[in-house]
Amino acid sequence: MSERFWTAGTYRAKVTQIELVETNNGHDAILVYILPLAAVTDGGELPVDPSPYSQKIWLMSHTDKTRGYTLRKLRGAGWEGSQFQTLAGDMDGVVITVEATDDSYNDRLTTRWDLPLPTAKPRPVKAQALNAAFADLLKAEKTGTPPAKKQTRRKPAPPGDEQSVPVAPIETPGDEIPF
């Protein structure tokens, strides 16, 4: 974490150094030093001051629970290696996307840096499956009539499973209804 200087959001940053370290509680971790270059906005990228003080640290512990996330984040950042000995050399100088979030540490407002999880690639679907799923709507659009409501069928009860439920006769009070 670092002193609060950055606005929360997405940034493009240059990797300046990577270290493989052990945390104070004995977990293996990857320490990535970054130099934010630009804030990513809806209108594009806005350059930021690349002062030496803007170098930030991103730390990710490797417990059994986080290993999958760690690898997905590294893959999303562009690392294609298969040995962590090559990670520093493979990523040195590479411009990556990072996320800055507001955080607090020892009662101080700080910025926490992390790699975003890459978005999942959509699975391809066959055109025939879409044609079948949308057939009623496409036909209705072409003919100008509303699509017919699909009727759902109930499965009949298996033989011998019928249960007869006694139905009480409905008693009507006759002419005692006040209207």
KOLTORLUM-189181 format. One record per residue: residue number from 1; residue in three letters; x, y, z of N, C-alpha, C in turn. Coordinates in nm, 3 decimals, padded with zeros to 5 digits, m for minus. Example, Ala and Ser with C-alpha at 12.3 -4.5 7.8 and 13.67 -1.06 7.14 Angstrom:
REM residues 2
+-----+------+---------+---------+---------+---------+----------+---------+---------+---------+---------+
: pos : code :  n_east : n_north :    n_up : ca_east : ca_north :   ca_up :  c_east : c_north :    c_up :
+-----+------+---------+---------+---------+---------+----------+---------+---------+---------+---------+
:   1 :  ALA :  01.319 : m00.569 :  00.780 :  01.230 :  m00.450 :  00.780 :  01.320 : m00.330 :  00.780 :
:   2 :  SER :  01.285 : m00.225 :  00.708 :  01.367 :  m00.106 :  00.714 :  01.290 :  00.003 :  00.787 :
+-----+------+---------+---------+---------+---------+----------+---------+---------+---------+---------+
REM end
This chain:
REM residues 179
+-----+------+---------+---------+---------+---------+----------+---------+---------+---------+---------+
: pos : code :  n_east : n_north :    n_up : ca_east : ca_north :   ca_up :  c_east : c_north :    c_up :
+-----+------+---------+---------+---------+---------+----------+---------+---------+---------+---------+
:   1 :  MET :  00.084 : m00.118 :  00.000 :  00.000 :   00.000 :  00.000 :  00.088 :  00.124 :  00.000 :
:   2 :  SER :  00.029 :  00.231 : m00.034 :  00.105 :   00.355 : m00.044 :  00.023 :  00.468 :  00.015 :
:   3 :  GLU :  00.089 :  00.582 :  00.032 :  00.016 :   00.701 :  00.078 : m00.093 :  00.733 : m00.023 :
:   4 :  ARG : m00.199 :  00.791 :  00.024 : m00.312 :   00.827 : m00.061 : m00.273 :  00.943 : m00.152 :
:   5 :  PHE : m00.262 :  00.913 : m00.280 : m00.229 :   01.014 : m00.378 : m00.313 :  00.995 : m00.503 :
:   6 :  TRP : m00.358 :  00.874 : m00.521 : m00.426 :   00.834 : m00.644 : m00.577 :  00.827 : m00.624 :
:   7 :  THR : m00.649 :  00.856 : m00.732 : m00.794 :   00.840 : m00.733 : m00.824 :  00.695 : m00.768 :
:   8 :  ALA : m00.922 :  00.637 : m00.702 : m00.961 :   00.500 : m00.733 : m01.002 :  00.490 : m00.879 :
:   9 :  GLY : m00.964 :  00.381 : m00.943 : m01.000 :   00.361 : m01.083 : m00.903 :  00.269 : m01.153 :
:  10 :  THR : m00.913 :  00.268 : m01.285 : m00.830 :   00.183 : m01.369 : m00.717 :  00.267 : m01.428 :
:  11 :  TYR : m00.597 :  00.209 : m01.429 : m00.479 :   00.278 : m01.481 : m00.402 :  00.186 : m01.574 :
:  12 :  ARG : m00.323 :  00.244 : m01.661 : m00.222 :   00.173 : m01.738 : m00.091 :  00.201 : m01.666 :
:  13 :  ALA : m00.013 :  00.098 : m01.645 :  00.110 :   00.114 : m01.567 :  00.221 :  00.028 : m01.626 :
:  14 :  LYS :  00.343 :  00.075 : m01.609 :  00.461 :   00.002 : m01.656 :  00.518 : m00.078 : m01.540 :
:  15 :  VAL :  00.545 : m00.206 : m01.564 :  00.608 :  m00.291 : m01.463 :  00.755 : m00.254 : m01.457 :
:  16 :  THR :  00.803 : m00.217 : m01.337 :  00.943 :  m00.176 : m01.323 :  01.029 : m00.282 : m01.255 :
:  17 :  GLN :  00.967 : m00.369 : m01.175 :  01.043 :  m00.472 : m01.106 :  00.946 : m00.576 : m01.051 :
:  18 :  ILE :  00.990 : m00.701 : m01.045 :  00.912 :  m00.809 : m00.984 :  01.004 : m00.888 : m00.892 :
:  19 :  GLU :  00.955 : m00.917 : m00.772 :  01.030 :  m00.998 : m00.677 :  00.941 : m01.112 : m00.628 :
:  20 :  LEU :  01.000 : m01.229 : m00.615 :  00.932 :  m01.342 : m00.553 :  00.976 : m01.342 : m00.407 :
:  21 :  VAL :  00.879 : m01.327 : m00.315 :  00.911 :  m01.309 : m00.174 :  00.827 : m01.400 : m00.087 :
:  22 :  GLU :  00.861 : m01.403 :  00.041 :  00.781 :  m01.473 :  00.141 :  00.724 : m01.368 :  00.235 :
:  23 :  THR :  00.592 : m01.376 :  00.261 :  00.528 :  m01.279 :  00.349 :  00.566 : m01.307 :  00.494 :
:  24 :  ASN :  00.529 : m01.216 :  00.583 :  00.558 :  m01.234 :  00.726 :  00.492 : m01.357 :  00.784 :
:  25 :  ASN :  00.380 : m01.399 :  00.725 :  00.313 :  m01.520 :  00.777 :  00.349 : m01.645 :  00.697 :
:  26 :  GLY :  00.456 : m01.640 :  00.620 :  00.510 :  m01.760 :  00.556 :  00.452 : m01.797 :  00.422 :
:  27 :  HIS :  00.373 : m01.712 :  00.361 :  00.316 :  m01.742 :  00.229 :  00.408 : m01.691 :  00.119 :
:  28 :  ASP :  00.415 : m01.768 :  00.010 :  00.487 :  m01.720 : m00.107 :  00.406 : m01.608 : m00.169 :
:  29 :  ALA :  00.474 : m01.507 : m00.222 :  00.404 :  m01.394 : m00.282 :  00.485 : m01.339 : m00.398 :
:  30 :  ILE :  00.416 : m01.265 : m00.482 :  00.479 :  m01.194 : m00.593 :  00.464 : m01.046 : m00.564 :
:  31 :  LEU :  00.574 : m00.977 : m00.563 :  00.574 :  m00.834 : m00.539 :  00.600 : m00.766 : m00.673 :
:  32 :  VAL :  00.504 : m00.689 : m00.720 :  00.515 :  m00.623 : m00.849 :  00.522 : m00.472 : m00.826 :
:  33 :  TYR :  00.627 : m00.410 : m00.872 :  00.640 :  m00.265 : m00.863 :  00.593 : m00.206 : m00.995 :
:  34 :  ILE :  00.509 : m00.105 : m00.987 :  00.453 :  m00.046 : m01.109 :  00.472 :  00.105 : m01.108 :
:  35 :  LEU :  00.470 :  00.161 : m01.226 :  00.476 :   00.305 : m01.243 :  00.352 :  00.344 : m01.322 :
:  36 :  PRO :  00.248 :  00.398 : m01.256 :  00.128 :   00.437 : m01.330 :  00.160 :  00.542 : m01.436 :
:  37 :  LEU :  00.107 :  00.520 : m01.557 :  00.133 :   00.610 : m01.669 :  00.010 :  00.691 : m01.709 :
:  38 :  ALA : m00.109 :  00.628 : m01.702 : m00.230 :   00.695 : m01.749 : m00.352 :  00.640 : m01.676 :
:  39 :  ALA : m00.447 :  00.728 : m01.650 : m00.577 :   00.687 : m01.595 : m00.666 :  00.650 : m01.712 :
:  40 :  VAL : m00.737 :  00.539 : m01.700 : m00.827 :   00.495 : m01.806 : m00.965 :  00.550 : m01.775 :
:  41 :  THR : m01.021 :  00.625 : m01.870 : m01.154 :   00.685 : m01.854 : m01.241 :  00.644 : m01.971 :
:  42 :  ASP : m01.368 :  00.681 : m01.965 : m01.460 :   00.651 : m02.076 : m01.413 :  00.717 : m02.205 :
:  43 :  GLY : m01.346 :  00.831 : m02.193 : m01.299 :   00.903 : m02.310 : m01.161 :  00.862 : m02.358 :
:  44 :  GLY : m01.099 :  00.767 : m02.294 : m00.965 :   00.723 : m02.333 : m00.872 :  00.723 : m02.214 :
:  45 :  GLU : m00.745 :  00.748 : m02.240 : m00.644 :   00.749 : m02.135 : m00.595 :  00.891 : m02.109 :
:  46 :  LEU : m00.585 :  00.927 : m01.981 : m00.531 :   01.057 : m01.941 : m00.396 :  01.036 : m01.876 :
:  47 :  PRO : m00.288 :  01.093 : m01.931 : m00.155 :   01.074 : m01.871 : m00.152 :  01.126 : m01.727 :
:  48 :  VAL : m00.072 :  01.059 : m01.644 : m00.053 :   01.101 : m01.505 :  00.093 :  01.136 : m01.485 :
:  49 :  ASP :  00.124 :  01.209 : m01.379 :  00.261 :   01.250 : m01.348 :  00.346 :  01.128 : m01.315 :
:  50 :  PRO :  00.445 :  01.096 : m01.397 :  00.528 :   00.978 : m01.369 :  00.646 :  01.009 : m01.276 :
:  51 :  SER :  00.617 :  01.073 : m01.164 :  00.725 :   01.106 : m01.071 :  00.777 :  00.979 : m01.006 :
:  52 :  PRO :  00.899 :  00.983 : m00.950 :  00.952 :   00.864 : m00.884 :  00.868 :  00.822 : m00.764 :
:  53 :  TYR :  00.791 :  00.914 : m00.709 :  00.707 :   00.880 : m00.594 :  00.581 :  00.804 : m00.634 :
:  54 :  SER :  00.552 :  00.799 : m00.763 :  00.429 :   00.732 : m00.806 :  00.448 :  00.582 : m00.821 :
:  55 :  GLN :  00.569 :  00.533 : m00.796 :  00.592 :   00.389 : m00.805 :  00.515 :  00.320 : m00.693 :
:  56 :  LYS :  00.435 :  00.224 : m00.728 :  00.348 :   00.156 : m00.631 :  00.383 :  00.009 : m00.622 :
:  57 :  ILE :  00.336 : m00.053 : m00.516 :  00.363 :  m00.195 : m00.493 :  00.232 : m00.271 : m00.497 :
:  58 :  TRP :  00.233 : m00.382 : m00.563 :  00.118 :  m00.471 : m00.567 :  00.163 : m00.605 : m00.513 :
:  59 :  LEU :  00.095 : m00.659 : m00.415 :  00.136 :  m00.783 : m00.349 :  00.023 : m00.883 : m00.355 :
:  60 :  MET :  00.053 : m01.006 : m00.389 : m00.049 :  m01.109 : m00.392 :  00.004 : m01.234 : m00.322 :
:  61 :  SER : m00.060 : m01.274 : m00.213 : m00.021 :  m01.395 : m00.141 : m00.065 : m01.518 : m00.217 :
:  62 :  HIS :  00.004 : m01.624 : m00.194 : m00.028 :  m01.749 : m00.262 : m00.070 : m01.855 : m00.163 :
:  63 :  THR : m00.193 : m01.847 : m00.118 : m00.249 :  m01.954 : m00.037 : m00.319 : m02.048 : m00.135 :
:  64 :  ASP : m00.364 : m02.161 : m00.087 : m00.436 :  m02.252 : m00.175 : m00.557 : m02.185 : m00.238 :
:  65 :  LYS : m00.620 : m02.097 : m00.163 : m00.741 :  m02.031 : m00.209 : m00.713 : m01.929 : m00.320 :
:  66 :  THR : m00.598 : m01.865 : m00.319 : m00.573 :  m01.756 : m00.413 : m00.486 : m01.793 : m00.533 :
:  67 :  ARG : m00.432 : m01.912 : m00.538 : m00.341 :  m01.948 : m00.648 : m00.408 : m01.937 : m00.784 :
:  68 :  GLY : m00.531 : m01.985 : m00.796 : m00.601 :  m01.977 : m00.925 : m00.623 : m01.834 : m00.969 :
:  69 :  TYR : m00.663 : m01.748 : m00.873 : m00.682 :  m01.606 : m00.906 : m00.550 : m01.542 : m00.947 :
:  70 :  THR : m00.443 : m01.575 : m00.878 : m00.312 :  m01.518 : m00.908 : m00.272 : m01.550 : m01.052 :
:  71 :  LEU : m00.284 : m01.675 : m01.090 : m00.245 :  m01.714 : m01.225 : m00.335 : m01.648 : m01.329 :
:  72 :  ARG : m00.465 : m01.643 : m01.304 : m00.556 :  m01.576 : m01.399 : m00.520 : m01.429 : m01.415 :
:  73 :  LYS : m00.485 : m01.362 : m01.305 : m00.448 :  m01.221 : m01.312 : m00.318 : m01.203 : m01.390 :
:  74 :  LEU : m00.221 : m01.289 : m01.366 : m00.095 :  m01.280 : m01.439 : m00.116 : m01.307 : m01.588 :
:  75 :  ARG : m00.199 : m01.403 : m01.620 : m00.231 :  m01.432 : m01.762 : m00.303 : m01.313 : m01.824 :
:  76 :  GLY : m00.394 : m01.253 : m01.750 : m00.465 :  m01.136 : m01.799 : m00.372 : m01.018 : m01.822 :
:  77 :  ALA : m00.263 : m01.011 : m01.745 : m00.164 :  m00.904 : m01.762 : m00.069 : m00.933 : m01.877 :
:  78 :  GLY : m00.078 : m01.052 : m01.934 :  00.003 :  m01.083 : m02.051 :  00.114 : m01.183 : m02.029 :
:  79 :  TRP :  00.131 : m01.235 : m01.907 :  00.238 :  m01.332 : m01.884 :  00.198 : m01.466 : m01.942 :
:  80 :  GLU :  00.285 : m01.521 : m02.028 :  00.257 :  m01.648 : m02.093 :  00.352 : m01.758 : m02.048 :
:  81 :  GLY :  00.438 : m01.729 : m01.953 :  00.541 :  m01.823 : m01.909 :  00.486 : m01.944 : m01.836 :
:  82 :  SER :  00.575 : m02.040 : m01.813 :  00.538 :  m02.160 : m01.739 :  00.629 : m02.182 : m01.619 :
:  83 :  GLN :  00.726 : m02.094 : m01.599 :  00.819 :  m02.101 : m01.487 :  00.827 : m01.963 : m01.422 :
:  84 :  PHE :  00.808 : m01.956 : m01.291 :  00.811 :  m01.826 : m01.224 :  00.950 : m01.764 : m01.221 :
:  85 :  GLN :  01.055 : m01.843 : m01.249 :  01.189 :  m01.786 : m01.258 :  01.198 : m01.685 : m01.372 :
:  86 :  THR :  01.113 : m01.698 : m01.474 :  01.119 :  m01.609 : m01.590 :  01.022 : m01.491 : m01.578 :
:  87 :  LEU :  00.939 : m01.489 : m01.473 :  00.835 :  m01.386 : m01.461 :  00.893 : m01.245 : m01.466 :
:  88 :  ALA :  00.995 : m01.218 : m01.387 :  01.053 :  m01.083 : m01.383 :  01.104 : m01.041 : m01.520 :
:  89 :  GLY :  01.178 : m01.127 : m01.587 :  01.231 :  m01.095 : m01.719 :  01.121 : m01.082 : m01.824 :
:  90 :  ASP :  01.020 : m01.167 : m01.814 :  00.911 :  m01.165 : m01.912 :  00.827 : m01.038 : m01.900 :
:  91 :  MET :  00.809 : m00.987 : m01.779 :  00.716 :  m00.875 : m01.758 :  00.786 : m00.739 : m01.740 :
:  92 :  ASP :  00.918 : m00.736 : m01.727 :  00.988 :  m00.611 : m01.704 :  00.964 : m00.513 : m01.819 :
:  93 :  GLY :  00.913 : m00.394 : m01.786 :  00.888 :  m00.292 : m01.886 :  00.755 : m00.304 : m01.958 :
:  94 :  VAL :  00.681 : m00.408 : m01.931 :  00.552 :  m00.428 : m01.997 :  00.448 : m00.332 : m01.938 :
:  95 :  VAL :  00.365 : m00.275 : m02.024 :  00.258 :  m00.187 : m01.979 :  00.133 : m00.273 : m01.958 :
:  96 :  ILE :  00.077 : m00.266 : m01.838 : m00.036 :  m00.350 : m01.800 : m00.150 : m00.264 : m01.747 :
:  97 :  THR : m00.266 : m00.324 : m01.730 : m00.381 :  m00.257 : m01.668 : m00.382 : m00.294 : m01.520 :
:  98 :  VAL : m00.399 : m00.193 : m01.435 : m00.406 :  m00.214 : m01.290 : m00.528 : m00.141 : m01.235 :
:  99 :  GLU : m00.573 : m00.185 : m01.119 : m00.688 :  m00.123 : m01.051 : m00.640 : m00.060 : m00.922 :
: 100 :  ALA : m00.681 :  00.064 : m00.899 : m00.653 :   00.132 : m00.773 : m00.784 :  00.144 : m00.695 :
: 101 :  THR : m00.782 :  00.106 : m00.569 : m00.900 :   00.118 : m00.484 : m00.862 :  00.191 : m00.356 :
: 102 :  ASP : m00.959 :  00.261 : m00.299 : m00.936 :   00.328 : m00.171 : m00.933 :  00.225 : m00.061 :
: 103 :  ASP : m00.844 :  00.245 :  00.034 : m00.829 :   00.152 :  00.145 : m00.780 :  00.232 :  00.266 :
: 104 :  SER : m00.783 :  00.169 :  00.381 : m00.726 :   00.235 :  00.498 : m00.631 :  00.136 :  00.566 :
: 105 :  TYR : m00.527 :  00.191 :  00.623 : m00.425 :   00.111 :  00.690 : m00.372 :  00.194 :  00.806 :
: 106 :  ASN : m00.380 :  00.139 :  00.926 : m00.339 :   00.212 :  01.048 : m00.405 :  00.351 :  01.054 :
: 107 :  ASP : m00.533 :  00.355 :  01.029 : m00.612 :   00.478 :  01.034 : m00.568 :  00.584 :  00.933 :
: 108 :  ARG : m00.504 :  00.543 :  00.826 : m00.465 :   00.635 :  00.719 : m00.534 :  00.592 :  00.590 :
: 109 :  LEU : m00.581 :  00.689 :  00.512 : m00.640 :   00.659 :  00.382 : m00.527 :  00.630 :  00.285 :
: 110 :  THR : m00.535 :  00.516 :  00.218 : m00.430 :   00.473 :  00.126 : m00.491 :  00.426 : m00.005 :
: 111 :  THR : m00.406 :  00.390 : m00.098 : m00.448 :   00.333 : m00.225 : m00.394 :  00.192 : m00.233 :
: 112 :  ARG : m00.480 :  00.098 : m00.266 : m00.438 :  m00.042 : m00.285 : m00.438 : m00.070 : m00.436 :
: 113 :  TRP : m00.330 : m00.127 : m00.484 : m00.316 :  m00.159 : m00.626 : m00.330 : m00.308 : m00.646 :
: 114 :  ASP : m00.393 : m00.347 : m00.758 : m00.412 :  m00.489 : m00.788 : m00.427 : m00.506 : m00.938 :
: 115 :  LEU : m00.411 : m00.627 : m00.982 : m00.440 :  m00.661 : m01.122 : m00.585 : m00.705 : m01.129 :
: 116 :  PRO : m00.658 : m00.659 : m01.229 : m00.797 :  m00.704 : m01.240 : m00.804 : m00.848 : m01.291 :
: 117 :  LEU : m00.909 : m00.917 : m01.253 : m00.931 :  m01.049 : m01.311 : m00.973 : m01.029 : m01.456 :
: 118 :  PRO : m00.918 : m01.107 : m01.548 : m00.961 :  m01.091 : m01.687 : m01.106 : m01.135 : m01.704 :
: 119 :  THR : m01.173 : m01.073 : m01.798 : m01.312 :  m01.112 : m01.823 : m01.314 : m01.245 : m01.896 :
: 120 :  ALA : m01.415 : m01.322 : m01.866 : m01.427 :  m01.453 : m01.929 : m01.467 : m01.435 : m02.075 :
: 121 :  LYS : m01.409 : m01.518 : m02.160 : m01.445 :  m01.515 : m02.301 : m01.581 : m01.581 : m02.317 :
: 122 :  PRO : m01.670 : m01.520 : m02.397 : m01.801 :  m01.583 : m02.417 : m01.786 : m01.713 : m02.496 :
: 123 :  ARG : m01.868 : m01.810 : m02.459 : m01.867 :  m01.937 : m02.530 : m01.945 : m01.921 : m02.660 :
: 124 :  PRO : m01.893 : m01.975 : m02.769 : m01.966 :  m01.963 : m02.896 : m02.096 : m02.045 : m02.891 :
: 125 :  VAL : m02.195 : m01.997 : m02.961 : m02.322 :  m02.069 : m02.970 : m02.352 : m02.092 : m03.117 :
: 126 :  LYS : m02.419 : m02.201 : m03.148 : m02.450 :  m02.232 : m03.287 : m02.572 : m02.152 : m03.332 :
: 127 :  ALA : m02.567 : m02.107 : m03.456 : m02.676 :  m02.029 : m03.513 : m02.807 : m02.107 : m03.510 :
: 128 :  GLN : m02.802 : m02.239 : m03.531 : m02.924 :  m02.319 : m03.530 : m02.993 : m02.313 : m03.394 :
: 129 :  ALA : m02.916 : m02.312 : m03.288 : m02.975 :  m02.305 : m03.154 : m03.044 : m02.171 : m03.134 :
: 130 :  LEU : m02.984 : m02.062 : m03.183 : m03.048 :  m01.931 : m03.173 : m03.173 : m01.924 : m03.261 :
: 131 :  ASN : m03.167 : m01.983 : m03.381 : m03.285 :  m01.986 : m03.468 : m03.402 : m02.054 : m03.399 :
: 132 :  ALA : m03.376 : m02.166 : m03.334 : m03.482 :  m02.239 : m03.266 : m03.536 : m02.160 : m03.147 :
: 133 :  ALA : m03.446 : m02.097 : m03.072 : m03.488 :  m02.022 : m02.954 : m03.569 : m01.898 : m02.990 :
: 134 :  PHE : m03.540 : m01.837 : m03.103 : m03.605 :  m01.712 : m03.143 : m03.708 : m01.729 : m03.254 :
: 135 :  ALA : m03.736 : m01.853 : m03.294 : m03.822 :  m01.877 : m03.409 : m03.957 : m01.808 : m03.396 :
: 136 :  ASP : m04.023 : m01.820 : m03.280 : m04.156 :  m01.760 : m03.263 : m04.151 : m01.608 : m03.273 :
: 137 :  LEU : m04.047 : m01.547 : m03.217 : m04.035 :  m01.401 : m03.223 : m04.002 : m01.353 : m03.364 :
: 138 :  LEU : m03.915 : m01.424 : m03.432 : m03.880 :  m01.386 : m03.569 : m04.001 : m01.399 : m03.662 :
: 139 :  LYS : m04.078 : m01.507 : m03.644 : m04.197 :  m01.527 : m03.727 : m04.300 : m01.418 : m03.697 :
: 140 :  ALA : m04.321 : m01.387 : m03.570 : m04.417 :  m01.284 : m03.531 : m04.376 : m01.149 : m03.586 :
: 141 :  GLU : m04.248 : m01.120 : m03.584 : m04.201 :  m00.992 : m03.638 : m04.226 : m00.984 : m03.788 :
: 142 :  LYS : m04.207 : m01.094 : m03.857 : m04.225 :  m01.098 : m04.002 : m04.371 : m01.085 : m04.041 :
: 143 :  THR : m04.459 : m01.152 : m03.964 : m04.602 :  m01.151 : m03.997 : m04.677 : m01.036 : m03.932 :
: 144 :  GLY : m04.618 : m00.974 : m03.833 : m04.685 :  m00.864 : m03.764 : m04.786 : m00.908 : m03.661 :
: 145 :  THR : m04.787 : m01.033 : m03.626 : m04.879 :  m01.083 : m03.523 : m04.798 : m01.119 : m03.398 :
: 146 :  PRO : m04.861 : m01.105 : m03.280 : m04.787 :  m01.141 : m03.157 : m04.759 : m01.291 : m03.154 :
: 147 :  PRO : m04.645 : m01.326 : m03.095 : m04.613 :  m01.469 : m03.088 : m04.711 : m01.542 : m02.997 :
: 148 :  ALA : m04.739 : m01.665 : m03.035 : m04.828 :  m01.748 : m02.954 : m04.757 : m01.784 : m02.825 :
: 149 :  LYS : m04.834 : m01.787 : m02.717 : m04.776 :  m01.826 : m02.589 : m04.750 : m01.976 : m02.591 :
: 150 :  LYS : m04.632 : m02.011 : m02.546 : m04.597 :  m02.153 : m02.541 : m04.668 : m02.215 : m02.422 :
: 151 :  GLN : m04.725 : m02.332 : m02.446 : m04.791 :  m02.403 : m02.337 : m04.694 : m02.504 : m02.281 :
: 152 :  THR : m04.688 : m02.506 : m02.150 : m04.601 :  m02.604 : m02.087 : m04.683 : m02.726 : m02.054 :
: 153 :  ARG : m04.625 : m02.838 : m02.075 : m04.693 :  m02.964 : m02.047 : m04.649 : m03.015 : m01.911 :
: 154 :  ARG : m04.746 : m03.064 : m01.839 : m04.712 :  m03.129 : m01.712 : m04.695 : m03.277 : m01.739 :
: 155 :  LYS : m04.596 : m03.331 : m01.674 : m04.574 :  m03.474 : m01.688 : m04.684 : m03.547 : m01.612 :
: 156 :  PRO : m04.744 : m03.646 : m01.675 : m04.846 :  m03.722 : m01.601 : m04.783 : m03.799 : m01.486 :
: 157 :  ALA : m04.860 : m03.817 : m01.381 : m04.812 :  m03.892 : m01.266 : m04.787 : m04.036 : m01.307 :
: 158 :  PRO : m04.684 : m04.098 : m01.255 : m04.658 :  m04.238 : m01.288 : m04.777 : m04.324 : m01.246 :
: 159 :  PRO : m04.804 : m04.432 : m01.320 : m04.918 :  m04.520 : m01.286 : m04.906 : m04.570 : m01.142 :
: 160 :  GLY : m05.020 : m04.572 : m01.076 : m05.025 :  m04.621 : m00.939 : m04.985 : m04.514 : m00.837 :
: 161 :  ASP : m04.953 : m04.396 : m00.883 : m04.913 :  m04.289 : m00.792 : m05.026 : m04.193 : m00.763 :
: 162 :  GLU : m05.141 : m04.218 : m00.826 : m05.252 :  m04.126 : m00.805 : m05.300 : m04.138 : m00.661 :
: 163 :  GLN : m05.323 : m04.027 : m00.601 : m05.377 :  m04.025 : m00.466 : m05.511 : m03.957 : m00.473 :
: 164 :  SER : m05.610 : m04.021 : m00.415 : m05.741 :  m03.958 : m00.415 : m05.751 : m03.871 : m00.290 :
: 165 :  VAL : m05.784 : m03.747 : m00.314 : m05.799 :  m03.652 : m00.206 : m05.947 : m03.626 : m00.188 :
: 166 :  PRO : m06.002 : m03.652 : m00.069 : m06.145 :  m03.627 : m00.050 : m06.173 : m03.478 : m00.060 :
: 167 :  VAL : m06.279 : m03.446 : m00.130 : m06.320 :  m03.308 : m00.146 : m06.448 : m03.288 : m00.067 :
: 168 :  ALA : m06.446 : m03.191 :  00.022 : m06.565 :  m03.163 :  00.103 : m06.666 : m03.088 :  00.018 :
: 169 :  PRO : m06.794 : m03.119 :  00.033 : m06.895 :  m03.047 : m00.045 : m06.902 : m02.902 :  00.000 :
: 170 :  ILE : m06.928 : m02.815 : m00.094 : m06.938 :  m02.673 : m00.064 : m07.080 : m02.645 : m00.019 :
: 171 :  GLU : m07.090 : m02.587 :  00.099 : m07.221 :  m02.553 :  00.150 : m07.250 : m02.408 :  00.118 :
: 172 :  THR : m07.365 : m02.382 :  00.058 : m07.404 :  m02.246 :  00.030 : m07.514 : m02.208 :  00.126 :
: 173 :  PRO : m07.507 : m02.088 :  00.179 : m07.605 :  m02.048 :  00.279 : m07.741 : m02.015 :  00.218 :
: 174 :  GLY : m07.756 : m02.027 :  00.090 : m07.887 :  m02.001 :  00.030 : m07.915 : m01.854 :  00.016 :
: 175 :  ASP : m08.032 : m01.813 :  00.066 : m08.075 :  m01.673 :  00.049 : m08.019 : m01.580 :  00.154 :
: 176 :  GLU : m07.925 : m01.625 :  00.233 : m07.870 :  m01.540 :  00.339 : m07.763 : m01.444 :  00.292 :
: 177 :  ILE : m07.732 : m01.441 :  00.165 : m07.631 :  m01.350 :  00.114 : m07.694 : m01.212 :  00.105 :
: 178 :  PRO : m07.631 : m01.109 :  00.166 : m07.692 :  m00.978 :  00.179 : m07.691 : m00.893 :  00.053 :
: 179 :  PHE : m07.650 : m00.940 : m00.061 : m07.651 :  m00.855 : m00.181 : m07.732 : m00.909 : m00.292 :
+-----+------+---------+---------+---------+---------+----------+---------+---------+---------+---------+
REM end
